[in-house]
Amino acid sequence: MVMMPLFFASSALYPLSIMPAWLRVVARGNPLTYEVHGMRQLLLGVSTGGTLWLDFLFVGAFFAVVAAIAAKLYPRAIL
């Protein structure tokens, strides 16, 4: 339920340049877009714009924010 919309709204299937404007805005906030771009640049040497450090920064920041929220919301175990 979460992965399919993230996958659809990323640049994994088609480039950002041919997306409609509203979907391009959604894709810019999608961490999977940056992950796919970074993997393409590292594995294939193909860059579709942007820099590799920005991809790592965005994915790392997203992970840190989501991990902090999950740690805060996870109920404490009673020992």
C-alpha positions as CSV (number, residue, x, y, z in Angstrom):
1,M,0.0,0.0,0.0
2,V,2.9,2.3,0.5
3,M,5.5,1.0,-1.9
4,M,3.5,1.0,-5.1
5,P,2.7,4.8,-5.0
6,L,6.3,5.5,-4.0
7,F,7.5,3.4,-6.9
8,F,5.1,4.9,-9.4
9,A,6.0,8.5,-8.3
10,S,9.7,8.0,-8.7
11,S,12.0,8.1,-11.7
12,A,12.4,4.3,-11.7
13,L,10.0,3.7,-14.6
14,Y,10.4,6.8,-16.7
15,P,12.4,10.1,-16.5
16,L,11.3,13.1,-14.6
17,S,11.4,15.2,-17.8
18,I,8.3,13.5,-19.3
19,M,6.2,13.4,-16.1
20,P,3.3,15.8,-15.7
21,A,4.1,18.8,-13.6
22,W,2.1,17.7,-10.6
23,L,3.8,14.3,-10.6
24,R,7.2,15.9,-11.0
25,V,6.6,17.8,-7.8
26,V,5.6,14.6,-5.9
27,A,8.7,12.8,-7.3
28,R,11.0,15.6,-6.1
29,G,9.9,14.8,-2.5
30,N,10.0,11.0,-3.0
31,P,13.1,9.4,-1.4
32,L,13.0,6.6,-4.0
33,T,13.7,9.1,-6.8
34,Y,17.0,10.0,-5.2
35,E,17.8,6.4,-4.4
36,V,17.2,5.3,-8.0
37,H,19.3,8.2,-9.3
38,G,22.2,7.4,-7.0
39,M,22.1,3.7,-7.9
40,R,22.1,4.6,-11.7
41,Q,25.0,6.9,-11.2
42,L,27.1,4.4,-9.1
43,L,26.3,1.2,-11.0
44,L,26.0,2.4,-14.6
45,G,27.8,5.7,-14.6
46,V,24.7,7.4,-16.0
47,S,23.7,10.7,-14.5
48,T,20.3,12.2,-15.2
49,G,21.1,15.5,-13.5
50,G,21.9,16.3,-9.9
51,T,24.8,15.1,-7.9
52,L,25.6,12.0,-6.0
53,W,26.2,13.7,-2.6
54,L,22.7,15.3,-2.8
55,D,21.2,11.8,-3.3
56,F,23.0,10.5,-0.3
57,L,22.1,13.5,1.8
58,F,18.4,13.4,0.9
59,V,18.0,9.6,1.6
60,G,20.1,9.8,4.8
61,A,18.0,12.8,6.1
62,F,14.8,11.0,5.2
63,F,15.9,7.9,7.0
64,A,17.0,9.9,10.1
65,V,13.6,11.7,10.3
66,V,11.6,8.5,9.8
67,A,13.7,6.6,12.3
68,A,13.3,9.3,14.9
69,I,9.5,9.4,14.4
70,A,9.3,5.6,14.6
71,A,11.4,5.5,17.8
72,K,9.2,8.1,19.4
73,L,5.9,6.4,18.5
74,Y,7.0,2.8,19.2
75,P,5.6,1.8,22.6
76,R,8.2,0.9,25.3
77,A,8.4,-2.7,26.2
78,I,7.5,-3.7,29.8
79,L,10.2,-5.9,31.2
